[in-house]
Amino acid sequence: MSDKPRANVVDMKPVHHGGLDYASLRTNGIQPGEVTDFSVNVNPFGPPPPVQEAIASVDISHYPDTLYLGLRERIAAIHNLDPSQVLVTNGTSQAIWLLALAYLDSGDLSLIPMPSFGEYQTACSLMNSKAQHLWSRADDHFHPDAGIYSAWIRDHRPRIIWLCNPNNPCGYCLSENEIASILEVCSTYGGLLIVDEAYLNFVDAPLDLTPFLESNHLILLRSMTKDYALAGLRLGYILGMKTMISHLQLVQPPWSVNCGAQSAGITVLDQQSYYRDTWQQLRRLTDSFYLSLKRAEWIVHPTRTNFMLIRTGRGSHTRDFLWEHHLLVRDCASFGLPEYIRVAARFEEDNQRLITSLQAYRESTSSWES
Ligand SMILES: Cc1ncc(COP(=O)(O)O)c(C=O)c1O
């Protein structure tokens, strides 16, 4: 018997994500609280006290409800859907893996508009399926041309199209018409359009794609880790038609969402006015951060959500320089954008501190280059 896993597993590459590197913190003797983290796109306002209270009052000696009934009903009500159209997951990351498990056969083709979130590729690799990367142009702020994509899909008939909207790392949003045109092509041959809306709540006037679920060729993904600031608890969900959801449920490991996450999930949905207010404040902070970066003559791409791409020349150098100041940004090399960093908006004084340190970085590199 061989000690080797499947060949495609051996070939899989770990995905790079933003966030604190706990091993490096330990090596450098830095406490997590000493770092100002711009590398994750999480709501900096954090959860309100009732959420902590809800988690504290959970009886952890019981197994969690594997059907997530209470939370599922609440989510369904918010979207005007039936609970059978909702699957609660251990973050959107789990949702992505479940979709690959349920829908991709070895050799199937997927389309990933690039640049985009790395887990789509990993999920495809896990199933030994192929993913075609189609790149959009920096001149267009990486906004995909829906016409070109639709034509490509018509010609190649991918099993899955992984669309990240709002896009990570670029921050653009496709319009309803653009998505509808891609979905229409999928419907002609039986393709599945997956729209990852992890950052939708941060957007001003977000699209509601739920009426398109009836096409039977659309799945929507939501994360509750960023907008509701529950990153440490892991919570997300899938919206789709009843049969699709029941198939996805079959491949989900039991008790994927623990009691604390379920209880917190229900509580955050009771705190909508608190969160709506924080999302609005964060939009203002993002706009002012973006304008300040432009005024400081950085090349920044416009964003609809709470983070943005900045072209600094060498993202990894910028990241290392800022890290010395205990500021953490996302080096975008793993997105295929080595000249960029991605930063999420935080509070005004944090944003100003980053801009000041970026200026110091610019001065250090120009003296180094001259
Ligand atoms: C586009 C996108 N989808 C999904 C995820 C994963 O979210 P979660 O924390 O809910 O697993 C991320 C996290 O960075 C993301 O950027």
The ligand as an SDF file (V2000), in Angstrom:
LIG
                    3D

 16 16  0  0  0  0  0  0  0  0999 V2000
  -13.9260   36.5560   -1.9080 C   0  0  0  0  0  0  0  0  0  0  0  0
  -13.8120   35.7370   -0.6710 C   0  0  0  0  0  0  0  0  0  0  0  0
  -14.6270   34.6930   -0.5140 N   0  0  0  0  0  0  0  0  0  0  0  0
  -14.5650   33.9330    0.5850 C   0  0  0  0  0  0  0  0  0  0  0  0
  -13.6510   34.1950    1.5800 C   0  0  0  0  0  0  0  0  0  0  0  0
  -13.6040   33.3030    2.7760 C   0  0  0  0  0  0  0  0  0  0  0  0
  -14.4410   33.8280    3.7300 O   0  0  0  0  0  0  0  0  0  0  0  0
  -14.7410   33.0710    5.0990 P   0  0  0  0  0  0  0  0  0  0  0  0
  -13.9530   33.7720    6.1460 O   0  0  0  0  0  0  0  0  0  0  0  0
  -16.2260   33.2570    5.2600 O   0  0  0  0  0  0  0  0  0  0  0  0
  -14.3710   31.6630    4.9200 O   0  0  0  0  0  0  0  0  0  0  0  0
  -12.7830   35.2660    1.4680 C   0  0  0  0  0  0  0  0  0  0  0  0
  -11.8070   35.5460    2.5260 C   0  0  0  0  0  0  0  0  0  0  0  0
  -10.8530   36.2390    2.3970 O   0  0  0  0  0  0  0  0  0  0  0  0
  -12.8650   36.0560    0.2980 C   0  0  0  0  0  0  0  0  0  0  0  0
  -12.0420   37.0920    0.1210 O   0  0  0  0  0  0  0  0  0  0  0  0
  1  2  1  0
  2  3  1  0
  2 15  2  0
  3  4  2  0
  4  5  1  0
  5  6  1  0
  5 12  2  0
  6  7  1  0
  7  8  1  0
  8  9  2  0
  8 10  1  0
  8 11  1  0
 12 13  1  0
 12 15  1  0
 13 14  2  0
 15 16  1  0
M  END
$$$$
